[in-house]
């Protein structure tokens, strides 16, 4: 047995020798050249199934020849397997046989490797067992289907794989070696239906029978034994009926060739299972096939057969007028023969027969290079021109075979590509998809964390367009998010609308999280001011009519919900004070030092009266203050220099009441005050102002900014430059501290003035 690969020098010498040995005998020479090239590489080598590699290649070439494939396809079967034993298979095969063969070798070998990896994964699932394992095996079957679909751009790859799988099953049957269940199941569930879609009946029925033999050996043996017991009698009856029918049709002037059609074991067993029939009740156990020159002759033969024999009702199908999806055409009828037994008859033209037997292989045509090159084939473009019509028809069948696209048009095929993960999982993507689209298709989180990609082992930019059959590996961070550049259509990072939506959703979630955090902070500060920190946030949101606390925080963070609503809910209702009583108390009672509260505001002459600091002027100790008796809300405390207070005192002096700050302020009490800053607008201004407040340890609870261009009617007094007006609400324990803060603010670059409002 050979060990290792031949050296590049030996391989080059082989190529040169073959090139000098150019044969001039057409297709046969092509096959001989390819076999001569592969023989020294394959001799003594064994495939993973145990079959001799050269014998396998011989078998594949014979199967392709049997279904009418061109010699170029038979030659390719040797080159594909020789590629496993070459250092640079694509480069060497391209030099010796042409680019078309090199491409075929590359794609077929890649598909074989991926299928092998997929089967190994399925074997591990089978060991696990259980419902989940069964579902995953079904998914793996779908993956294999998609693999074949992914490589169907070059239909030669598909045909080679069909022939190779049939040869593998033949080897297990001939050597009486146990066939792995994964291979048998894959052959029955994937390869046989594919051969049926392509109309290659010869390969289809043999794949089914051999798979049936390995998957259900007892049922196969029992059915084979039952058929064999009456085989001679059945064959004699079929031959007698065949001869009688052919002679009668010829006597009617119809040039008909009548054949006895064998019925295959799997189709018999399937019909028995599907219709719960015994073997004697299977109508087409005995069958004839009538082949005639023209379509009109088909219907003439049908008419004559129904005159000779009694037709079985409900057992007639006209596949000439309504062909099967794979293009199959024929008339099917079931009649009662002279011996009283049922018999199926198929009637078709010679062209229909060729298509039924060989399917797409019957239309396979390559433009041979002849004396050019090394008797190889020309570039793929010439092939496309030769078989464009046949290729389109076959692609439709492949599309229909892939059940996920059963309702689709040709455009759907053109709008899809199939690539593979390093673990051989098939991933379906839109046309021109990128590695980022791939990452989001595999998993949303993988897409978010994607930072690089390898395609077929090579690092590529993230906006690289992927192609069918490539293997994609994503390089991702442990955590992170997408880039805004990915949403830029001009940069071409994303082609999938689904991936684009996931990126947008991530950024929307970030914005929402920031809004909720801002709202939570505002609500919690309010609860602190109200002394209600023990309040459960979820309960608070529910009482306010929100589904959750986050829903409340979000609207608060967006400034769409006033905190006053929360204050109103938290503060217990106070009975409305009688105005006359308040005024009488003011006249008759005097202030008492002992009645002063420990902190807050003392209403002179009235104990424990509800008070509230006015928002218009926001008083804070030691400001001079005055009280104004409101309707139902107690006494509003204003600064004495407040314009609102002076106006109210002028219009209703009887409501003014003397107030004073408590002699013993509450520990830790703070008061909100408003500071207004006017400045030239510039970048970083807000940051500089907030730094001043931070140094003075003043908590900023609200910020409102406005900016106007020079010449704007809102700022007519300015000659040039943009102006920013900023209003800050800060918490202070003593308004006297503001003087130093306002002085520091005025020193900031560009600030024109800072004052308390």
N, C-alpha and C positions, 0 to 999 in steps of 0.2 A: 504493500500500500504506500502511496506517495505521502511524504511528510512535508508540509509547508508549501509555499507558492514558488513557482519558477522565478528565476531572477529576471529583472527587466531586460537584460541582454538576451536571455533565452527566449523570452516572449517576443522581442523585436525580431530575432532571427526567424521565429516561426511565422510571423506576419510577412516578412520579406519572401520567405519560401512560398507561402501561399499566394502572394501577389504575383510571383513569377510563374506560378502554376495556373495562370488564368485559364479557365475552361470556357469553351465556346458553344456548349451544347444547351444553352437556355436554362430553364428552371431547374432541371435535374443537376446541372453543374453548380448552380447556386447552393443547393442543399448539400451536395458533396463537399464543396469548399468549406461550408460552415461546419460540417461534421469533422472534416480533416483538421480544422482549426481547434475544435473542442476536444477531440479524442485524447491527445496527450495530457490535457488538463483534467479530464473527467475520469480516465481509466483508473480503476482501483479506488475511486472515491465513493463514499456512501452518503446518502441524504439522511436527514434526521429521522426519517421513517424506517431506515435500514435498507432501502432500495439502492441498487447501484446507480450512480448518477448518470452514466452514459446510457444505461438501459432505459432509464426514465426519459431522457431526452429523445431516444429513439422512439419510445412509445408515444410521446407527445407529438412528435413529427408525423407518426403514422395516423394518429387520431385526426390531426388537422388535415392531412391528405384525404382521409376518408370522408370528411364532411365538405370537401371541395375547396379548402383554403388554398391560396396561391402558394407557389414554391417559396416565395420570400418569407411567408409565415412559418413554413416548416424549417427553413434555415434559421430563423430567429429562435426557435426552440432550443437549438444547440448553444447559441451565443448567450442566451439568458443564463443558463446554468454554468457555462464557462466563466461568466463574469465573477462568480464566487471565488475563483482561483486566480484572478488577475490582480496585480497591484493597483492599477488605474484602469478599471474596466471600460469606462466610458471613453477615455482618451484612446485606448488601444483599439477598441472595436470601431470607433469612428475612423481611425486611420486605415484599418483593414477593410471595413465594409461600408462605411458611410455614416453620416450623422443620424439618419433615420433609424438605423439599427442601434446606434449608441443610445439614442433617446429611449428606445423600446427596452433595451437592457436595463437602463437606470430605473425607469418607472416600474418595470415588472419586479426587479430585485427589491426595490423599496416596498412594494406592496406585499411581497412574500415575507419580508422581515417584519412588517407591521402586523400581518395576520398571525405570524408565529407568536409574536409577543402577546397579541390579543388572546390567543388560545391558551397560553400559559396562565394569563390572568383568569380566564374562565375556569381552568382546572383548579385553581385555588378556591374559586367560588364554589365549585362542586364539592370540594372537601368539607366546606362549611355547612352546606345543606340549608334547609329551612326556606320559608316563604321569601325572605329578602334575597336569598341566593338565587331562587328561581326567577325573581323579577330582574335581578342583575344579569342573569344569563340571557333573558329575553332582550334586555338592553344591549348586551354584547352582540347578539344576532343582528340587531338593527345597526350596530356600528359596522359590522362586516359588510352589510348591504351598502352602507354609505361609503365605505372604503372603495368598493368596486365602482360605485357611482362617481366618486372623486377622480378615479383614474380613467373614466370612460371618455375623456377628451381624446385619448388615443385608444380607439376601440380594439386595436391589436392586443393591448394588455388584457382586456376582458376575455377575449377568445383564447389567449394563451393560458390564462388561469383556469378557464373551464376545462381545456384539454389536459392540463397538468393535474387537476383534481381527479378527473376520470381515470387517468393513468395511475394515480396513487391508490384509488379504490381497486382497480384491476390488480395491482401488485399485492395488496392485502388478500384479495380473493384467491389469486393464483398460488401464493406462498402459504396459504392457510394460516396467516398471521393475524392475531387479534387486531382489529382496527380500533384506534382510540375513539371513544364515543363522541368527543368534541368534533373530530373530523367528520365522522359519519353524520352527526346532527347538522353540522354546518353545510354539508353537501346536500342534504335533503331540504333544509329550510332556506338556503340561500342560493347555492349554485344551480340546483335543478330548476327552481322557479326562474332564475335568470336565463338559463338555456331555453326554457319555454318561451320567455318573453322575446328572446332573439330568434325564436322559431327553429332552433337547432334540435330537431326532434330526436335524432340518433343519440346525441349526447345526453339529452334530457331523460329519456327512458332508462338508459343504462345507469346514470347517476341515481335515479330513483330506486331501481332494482337492487343495486349494490348497497345503497344506504339502508334500504329495508332489510337486507340480509344481515347487516351488522347491528342494526338497532333493535330488531325483533327477530332474532335467529329462530326461535321456536315456531312462530307464526309463519316465517318464510319456509322452513323445512316442511311443515305440515301442508301448506298450500302447494309447494313444489311436488311433494309426494302424491297428493291427490290429483294433480294435473298429469303427472307422469304415468299413473296407473291406466289412464284412458287416452294417452297421447297418440298411440298408433291408430286406434279406432277413430279418434277425432281428426287426425291428419288425413285418413282415407276418405272420410266424409267430406272434409273441406276440399280435397282435391277433386272428388267426383262433382261436387257442386260448382267448383271453379271452372272445370272443363265444360260443364253443361251450359253455364252462364256465358262463357266466352264464345262458344259455338253459336248459341242462340243470337247474341248481339251481332256477331259477324254476319249471320244469316240475314239480319235486318239491315245490313249495309253499314254498320257502325264499326270503325276501326278501333276496337277496344282491346286493351291488354288487361287481363284479370289476374290478380295475384291473391294468394292466401296471406292474410295479414296476421302476424303473430300478436297475441295479446300478452302483455308483460305482467309479471307477478304483482308488482306494486299497484298497478292500475286496477287489477282484478281484486286485490285485497281491499283497496280503498273503496271500490264500488260496493263490495260486500259489506264493509263496515258502515259506509254512509247510508245505504238503503236497506240494511239488515237483510241481505239476500243470502241464500245458500249458493254454493258454487254452480249448481245446475240452473239457477235462475238468472245468472249473469248473461245478458243478451249478447254481448259482443265477445263471448268466450270463443266463438267461431266467427271469423270475420273475413270479408273479401274487400279488395280494393280494386276499383275499375279506373284505368287511366286512358283518357281519350284525347284527341288533338285539340278540340275547340270547346268553348263554353256551351254552345248549343248542343253539342253531343252529350254533355253531362245531363242535361234535362231530358234528352231523348232516351238515354240509358235508364234514367230514373223511371220514366213512364213505362218502358218495356219491363223493368223489374217488377213494378207494381201490377203489371198484367200477368206476369208469370207466377208471382207469389203474393200471399196476403200480407199487407203492411200492418205492423203493430201500431195502433192508435197512440198518438202523443210521443212517438219516438222518431220524429223527422226534424232535421235541422238544416237550414239553408245558410251555410257559411260562405257561399259565393255572393249572394246578395247582401249579406251582413257578415263581413269577415270578423274573425276574432281580433282582439286588440293587438296581437303580435303579427297580424297580417295573414294568418292562416285562412285558406279558402278550400272548401270542399262541400259536397252534399252528403249528409249522413241519413241513413234510413235503417230501420230494423224490420226484417220480414220473417215469415214462417216458412222454413224450407220444406222440401218434399218429404222429409222424415218427420215433420211436425215440430222440429226444434227451431228456436229463434236464431237468427244470424244477422249480424250488422254488416252493412255494405257502405263503403266510402267511394264517392265518384268525384274525380278531379281531372284537370288537364295536366299535361306533362310539366308545364311551367309551375302550376300549383304544387305538383308533387315535389319538384326540385326545391321549391321554397319551404315546403313542409318538412322535408328531410334535412336540409342544410341551413335553412334560415339565412341569417346575415352572411354566413360563409359563402353562400351561393352567389352573393353580389360582391364579394371581396375582390378588389382589383387594385393592384399596385402597378405603377408605371416603372418597369424595370429599367435600370440604367444601361444594360447591355454592355457594350464595350467600354463605357465610361467608368472610371473608378475601378472598383474590384467586383464588378457584377452586383453591386448593391442597389439600393433604391434611391430615388431622388429625394430632395427635401420634402418636408411635410406639406408644404404649400401645393406642390404638384399633386400629391395624393388627395388633398382636399378637393382640388378641381376635378379629379377623376371620379370621386365617389360622393360628391356633395349631396345628391338627392338620396342615395342609400343611407348616408350617414345621418341625415336629418330624420329619416324614418326610424332608424335604430335608436337615435337619441330619444325620440318620442316613446319608444318601448321601454327604454331604461327609466325614463321619467315616470311612466305608468307603473313600472315594476317597483319603484321606490314609493311605497304606499303613502308616505307623508305628502307626496306631491301628486296624489291621484287626481285632484281636481285642477291642476295647474296647466298653464300653457308653456310653450317653448321658452318664453321670456323668463319664466321662473328658473329654468335650468341655467340660463345665461346670467341670472342675477344671484347665483349661489356659488360658493366655493367650499371645499372641504379640506381642512387641515387637521393635523394630529398633535396631540400632546406627547411629551416624552414617554408617557405610559401607554401610547398607542390608542388613546381614546380619540374618536372622530369628533371634530367640532365643526358645526355648520355655521358659515358666516355669509354676509352679503358680499357682493362683488367688490373688489378693491379694498376689502377690510384691512385694517392695520393690526399690529400686535396689541394695541390698546383695546380695540374692538374684541380681539381674541380673549384678552384678560377679563374683560367685563362679561363675556359670554360664559366663561368658565365659572367665575364667581365675582359678585359685585365688589367684595372686599379686596380681592386680588387686583381688580381694575383700579381701585382707589390707590393701592400701594405700588402699582406698577411704575418702575423707573428705568427699565431697560428690557431688551429682548434679544434672544438668539433664534435665528431661522436656519434650520439645517446645520446647527452648530456654529454659525457665524454671527457675531454681533452686528446688529442693524439699527438704523434710526427708528424711533417709535412711529414715524409716519410712513414707514415702508409699506408698499402694497403687497399683500400676501397672494400666493397662487395655490392652485389645487395641489394637494399631496405634500405640501411642505410640513415639516415638524417645527413647532413653535414652543420655545421655552421662555417663560416670563421671569425677569429678575425684579424682585419686589423688596421693599423695606418692611421691617417688622410692623411699622405703623406709619400713618401719613395719609395725605389726601391728594386729590387730583390737582392739576394746574389749570388756571383759567385759560392758558394758551390752547388747551385741548378743545375749547369751544370756538376757537377762531377757525372758521371754515377755510380761510386762505392758507393756513398752515397744514391742513389735511391730516390732523391727528385722528379724527373720528369720522367714520363713514356710516356707522350704524345709528339709526335714530334711537334705538333702545339704549345704547351706550351713552349717547349724548344726553338722554333724559336722566340717566343715573348720575352723570356728572353735575347736571343742573340741580338735581335733588340734593346732592351732597352740599353744594354751596348754599342752597336754600335752607337746609337744616342748620348750617353754621350760623347764618343770619338769624334764624329763629331762636337758636340757643342763646345768642348774644342778647336778643330782645327779651327773652324770658329771664335771663340773669339780671338784666337791668330792672325789669319789673319786680322781680323778687327783692332786689335791694331796696327799691322805693317802698314796697309794702312793709318790709321788715323794719325800716327806719320809722315809718309811721306807727307801727305797733310799739316800737320803743318809746316814741314821744307820748303815746297814749297810755303807756304802762300796761300794755296787753301782750307782752312777749310770750305768755303762756298759751295764747290762742293757737289752736291747730289750724294750719294754713288750708288744709283740705276742707275742713268744716267751714272756715271763713268763705272759701270760694263757693261752696254749696249754698250757703245762706245768701250769697250775692247772686245766685242763679247761674253759676258756671259749672261745667262738668268736672273740672279739675283745677288744682291750684295753678298748674302751668298755663291753662287757658286764661285765668285771671291775670297772671304775670305778663302774658303776651300782650294783652290789650293795654295794660298799664304801661308796659315798656314802649308801646307804639304811641303813647299819649292819646289813646282812643277811649280811655276810661278815667274819670276823675277820682282822685284819692278822697275827695270830699264825701263820695258815696260810702267809702269804708269808714271814714270818721263818723258819719251819721249813724252807721250801723253799730259802731263800737260804743258811742256815747249814749247813756241811758236818757230817756225823755225826761225833761224837767218841767214841772207844772208852771204854767204861765204866771208870772208875777203880776200882782195887781198894781197898776201904775199909780193910782191914788195913794195906796199904802206906802209905796216906795217914796213918793214925794213927801208924805206926812212924816215918815221916819227921818227923812233928810232934815226936816225943819225942827223936829223935836229932840232928836238924839244927837249927842256929840260923840266925837271919837274917843275911844279909850285905849291907851297903850297896851293894856293887858289883853285887849281883844284882838290885837294884831296877829295875823297868822304867821306861822313859822317861815313861810316863803311865799312868793308870788305877789299878788296885789291885794292891798287892803282897801276896802270901800269904807270911807269915813262915815260913821254913824250906822252902818248895817253890818251885821255879822253873817259870815258864810253865805254871802250872796254870789250867785253864779257870775263869773267874769270870763271874758275872752279877749285875747289880743287882736287888735284890728290888723287886717292884712294890708291895708292901704299904706300904713306908715310903719308897721312892725316895730313897736316900742320895745326897748330893753333897758334894764337898769344901767345907769342911774338917770335915764331920760326923764324930763318933766312930763307928767302924764295927767290926763283927765278922763273922767268916765261919762258915758252917754247911755241912758236907759233905753234899751231897744224894746221892740214889741215881741215878747215871748222868748228872747234869747239872753236875758239878763243884761249885764252892763258890758258894753264894748269899751276897751281901754285903748285910747289914742295918745300919741304924742301931742303936747299942747301946741306945737308948731305945725300940726297936720292941717292942710287946707280943708280937708273934708270935715275935720272936727270943728274948725272955726266956723264953717258954713252951717253945720248942724246946730252949734251953740247959738248962732245968730238967729236962726229960724225957730228954734224951740229951746230957749234958755232954761225952761223949767225941767228939762230932761237931763241937764248937766249935773253931775254929781262929783264930789271931791273924792279922789283916790290917791293912794300912795303905794310905793313898793314896800313889801314887808321888811321889818327890821332884821329878821334872820332868814336870809335867802336859803332856799332848798339846796342841799348839797348836790352838786353835779347838774343843777338846772341849766339849761341852755335856751337861748331865744333866737329865732330866725330874724335876720336883718337883710335888707337888699342893698347891694353895692352896684353902682353903675360906672362903667369905664368907657371913655371915648378915646379912640386911638386910630392912627394910620393902620390900615389893614395890611398884614404881612404874614408870611408863613411862620409858624411857631409861636404866634402871639398868645394864643390860648394856653399853650403849654407854659410859657413864662409866667403868666398871671396865676395859673394854678399852683406853680411852684412857690409863689409868695404866700398864698394861703396855707400851703402845706408846711412851710417853715414856721408860720405863726400857729400851727396846729389848729387851724379852723376848718371845720368840716363843711364842704360845699355840697348842698343838697339839690341845687337846680342851677342850670346855666341856660341862658337864652342869648343868641347872637344874631345880629343883623349887619349886613354889609351893603353899602351903596357906592355906585360909581360916581366919579367927579362930575358935577354938572347935573346930577339927578335932582329932580325937584324936591325930593325928600331931604336934601342937604344943600340948599342953595347958597349957604354962606361959605362953602368951601371953594377955594380957588382951584386946587388940583389934588390929585391922589385919591385913592379909595379910602373910605372911612368905615370903621367897624364900631358898632355900639354893642356892648356886652353887659348883661344884667346877671349878677350872681346872688344867689340866696345862700348865706353862710350862717352857721350856728355859733353864737357867742354867749358867754356867761356875763359879760360886762361890755356895754357899748362903748365905754371909754377906750377900750383896746383898739377900736376901729381907727382912731386918729393915726397911730403909727402904721397900721396896715395901709391906709389910704395914701400916706406919705410914700411908703415903699412902692406902691403900685404906680404912683406918678413918676418914679424914677426909671421905670421900664422903658426901653427904647421904643419910641413911637407913640407912647401914651400921652395924650393931651390933657387928660383930667380924670380924676377918680373921686367919687363922692358917694355919700349915703343917700338913698332915695327916701 
